């Protein structure tokens, strides 16, 4: 029997198991601030690295199972972390990275407005880098060790974006925490040029037609028709909808910037229908399971996945594909790239230009030699 860990939102982890187990109850009670939810028959505790590490310390990896969202986001459950646990178990009490330095890095990132997700990612990279230094006999001040570590990651088939983020985390720690003057121009792997997955207009319509739940339909319609990130749509408030100007305000999107985007008449009609049914008792447009909390990103992703399966669309798409589709369909409709860049909230026009590679506007005019 194992403890199943599920990420509820950015602040909460939920733990459950099939049969009553006194040891598991003791584990939960030892976590500061943990609470039993009798109506759901689960334990909840704050989503912090400290509490997760404490649980791993007392329960062991073998008794824990993390859901896909937690495995993807939290370094403690990454495959390389799990693979290395055997040779680390013997000296687990020996800290790889001292808590004081970790706390300093956390505070430095918070002062600079880093998101909770980025903070967890950077801390994870530093934990793994310190493990590498201990194994290789290197030091935090050794510039060559950074390049050796990057090469190790690439040899282990880590993505280029993963390696680039690791380098950024190490450089931030060296400069902002250790006060090491680091002017080194690190050789970074070229970012993979992956084309975004785009749904056709027909597929988007099929997706919406597969939804019967008005809340779910309004959620996905706004995501597509306004070109929103999943983190943006779940945090929409009622006052963000401007019916008169037909605009939607995105508060503190990526890069901590507000922006205005389109508000579709069709999406607005579905939204009104949903609000008439459910009322507007919460500040959030799409409230979550708990009072005062918005819908979680993972729940929104699951809604999309269920709609995709019901529609019969066979593409390997995620909810972010709706944002990609929004941009591509505008481009194919003749809208200038500069306007699309503003609607999406891209800092660089180069990010928006990738949609020119998936647009079929010009490709469809070219005949294959076989059809000539």
N, C-alpha and C positions, 0 to 999 in steps of 0.2 A: 504494500500500500504506500502511496506517495501523497505529498502535499501539492495540490495544483495551485499555481500562482497566476493570477490574471490581472493585467493592467486595466483598472477602471477608467482612470483619466491621468492627467499629468501629476496628480497629487496623491492618488490612492492605489494601493495594491489589495487585492482580495485573495484570501487563502481558504481552501476547502479540501476535504477528503471524504471518502465514501463511508467508512465506519468509524465509530467513536474510538479515539486513541488518546489515552491520558498523557503520553509523552508529547504528542502534537499540541495538545491544549497547553501544556507547560511551555512549549516553544513560543506559542503565541502570546501567552501572558508575560513572557520575559521581554517582549518588544515594547518599548516605551510608547504609550498612546494607543496601543492596539485595542480593538473593541469587537465584541461579539454581536452579530446581527441576527437575532433569533428568527425574524421573519424570512430571512434568506438562507439561514443556516450556514453562514460563512463568517470568517474573521476578516477584519480590515485593519490596515496599518498604513502609515504615511509612506509614500514612494520616495525613499531616500536611499542612497548607496550605503549609508551607515547601517540602517536597519536590515537591508538585504544581506549585507556582509555578516551582520550579527546572526541572522537566521541560518546562513550557510555554515557559519562557524559551529553552531550548536546542533544543527540537523544534518549537515553534510549534503553534498550535491546529489548523492544517490537517492535521497528521500524527497527531492524537490523536482517539480516539473513546471516550466514556465510556458505561458502561451506565446503564440507567434509574435505578437506585438512587443512583448517584454524581451524575447530572445533577440529580436532585431534591434531594439533600442538600447538595451542595457548590456554593457560589456561583460558583466559577471556571468552572463548566460551565452556568450558567444562561443562558437565551436572551439576556437583556439584556447579560450580560457578553460573550457571543460576538458580539452585534451591534455592540458598541462597540469591538471589538478593532482594526478597521481604522484608526480615527483615533488609537488608543493605541499602535499598533506603532511609529510614528515616534519617539515619546519614551518607550518602554517602560523605558529605563534610569532615567528620572526617577521616583522613588518617589511614588506618590499619597498613601500613608499611611506615616509613618515607622515603622520596625521597633520602635523603643523604645516608642512609644505602644501599638502592637499587643501587644507583650509585656506591658506593664503591664496592659492590659485583660484579657489571657488569665489572668494571675496573679490579678487581682481577682476574676474569675469562678470560678476554681478554688478560691480561698479561701472563696467563698460556696457551694460545692457544686454549681455548675452542671454539667449533664451535658455530655459531649463533643459531642453533637449540637447542644445549645443554644449552646455556645461557638463552634462552627463557623458556626452561623447568624448570631450576633451579629457576629462578625468580618466575615462577608460583607456584612452590612448597613452596617457602618462603612466598608468598602472602597468600596462603591457611593456612600455619602453623601459621602465625601471627593472622589470623582470629580465628583459633582454640584456640590460647593462650588467645585472648581477651574474647572468650566465656567461657573458662574454668577457667579464672583467673590465668593462669600460667605465667611464665616469660621465656625469651629467655635463661637464664642461668640454667634453671631447666632441668636436665638430664632425670628425670622420665617422664617429659612431652613429650619427644621424643617417648618413648615407648608407652605412652598412645595414642599419635597421630597415631603411627603405627597400634595399635590395632583398632582404630577408622576406619582407611582406610581399613583394612582387613574385618571388620564387614560390611563395605559398598561395599564389593565385588570388591575392587580394586585388580588388578593383582599383583603378587609378585614382578615383575620387577618394577612396578610403585612405590610400597612401598619402595623398595630398593633404587630407585633413589631419593625419597623424603628424606630418611635418609641421603644419601650422600650430598644432597643439604643443609640440615640443619647443618650437621657436617662441611661442607665447610664454611658456613656463620659464624658459631660460632668460628671457628679457624682462618679463614683468614680475616674476617671483624671485629668481636668483640674481637679478640685476647683472646678467652677463651681457656685455655688448656684443650683439650678434649681427654682423653685417654680411654674413655668408650668404651667397646666392646659391641656395640648394638646388641641385638638379631634381626637378620634379617630373614625374611621368606625365606624358601628354594625356589630357582628359579624353576619355573615349567619346567618339562622335556617334552617339546612339540616337536614332530617329525616334521621336515620340510616337506612341501608339494612338492612332486617330480613328474614331468611329465615323462612318458616313452619316449624312443627314437622315437617310432611311433607317439606319441602325439606332440613331438617337431617338427617333420617333417610336421605334419598336420597344426600346428600353422603357420609355415613359408609359407606353400602352400596357406594359407588363405589370405596372404598379397600380394596385387598388387602394392602398393606404395613402390618404391625402397628405399626411405629414411627410411620408417618404417621397412622394411625387414632388411636393413643393421643395424639399431639400435638394433633390437631384436636378430639378428644373432650374433653380437659382444657381446651382453650381455651374451648370452648362451655360445658361443664358447670360450670366454675368461674368463668366470666366474666373471663378473663384478657386482658391486652394481649399482643401478640406479643412485646414486649420482656421480658415476665414469664415466659411459658411456655417460651421457649428457655433461660432461666437457672434453671430449676427444678433442685434437687438432690434426691438420694434422701431425705435427712433432712427435706425439706419435706413429705413425705407422712406423715400421721398416720392410719394405718389404724384404730386403736382409736376415735379421736374422729371419724373420717370428715371430717377437715378438711385443708386444704392451706394451707401458709404461703407467702405472697408476700413475698420479701425485698426491701426497698428499692425498692418500686414507685415510681410517679410521685409526686414530692414527697418522695422519700427516706424513705418510711414503710413499715413492715412491716404486714401485715394477714393475717387468717385468712379463708378463703372455703370454699365447699362442696367436698366430694369425693364425686362420684357413684359408686354401686355399679357401674354399667355401665362407666364410664370406668376404674374401678379394676380390673375384670376384664380389660379389654383391655390395660391397663398391665402387669398381672401376666403375661399371655400374651407380651407384647413382651419383658419383662425375662427371662423363662425362655428365650426364643429367643436373646437377645443378651447376657445376663449384665449384671452391674453393675460392670464394671471401671473405669468413669470416675466421677468425682464428680457429673457432670452427668447428669440424667435423660435428656436428649436430646443426646448428644455430637455434635460436628461432625466435619469431615473431618480436622482436626488434633488430635493427642493433647493432652488438657488443655484444649481449647477447646469451648464449647458450640455447638450448631447456630446458624447465623446467622439473623437476622430475614428476610433476603431469601430464604433457602432455605425457611423456614416459609411465607412468602407464596407461593412457587412451588408448594409442596405443596398449598396451598389452591386456587390457580388451576387446577392440574391436576385436582383432585378436582371442582371446580365444572364444568369442561368435560366430564369423564367422566360426571357425574350428569345432564347435559342441562338444568341450571338456567340460564335465560337472563338472570337479573338481573345488573346491574353491581355485583357485590359483591366485597369484599376480606376478608382474614382477620379484620379488626376487626369485620366484620358478625356474626361468631359471638358476640362480646361484646355487641353491640347486641341480638342475638336472645335471648341469655341473660336480659338485663334485661327485655326486652319480654315474654317468655314468663312470667317470674316475676310481673310486674305483672298480666298477664292471668289468672294463676292465683290472684290475690287477695293476693299478698305485699305488705306495707306498703312504701311508698317509702323509709322510713327504714332498713329492713333491706337493701334493694337498694343504697342509698347506701353502707352499710358494706361489703357484699360487693364492690362495684366499686371502693371506695377513693376515692370522690369527696369532695373537701373541702367543696364547696357542694352543697346540696340542689337548687339551680337546675339544675345539670348533670344530675342524675338525673331531674328533672321533664320533660325533653324526651321521655322515653320514653312519657309520657302522650299525646303527639301522634301516635305511631305505633301505639299499642295499639288493637286492634279490639274490645276487650271491650265498650265502650259503643256504638261505631259500629254494630256488628252488630245491636244491638237496634232500631236506627232503620230504618224502611222508606223506601225511595225513593218519592217521589210517584208515579212510574210504576207502582209495584207495589201501590199502595193500592187 
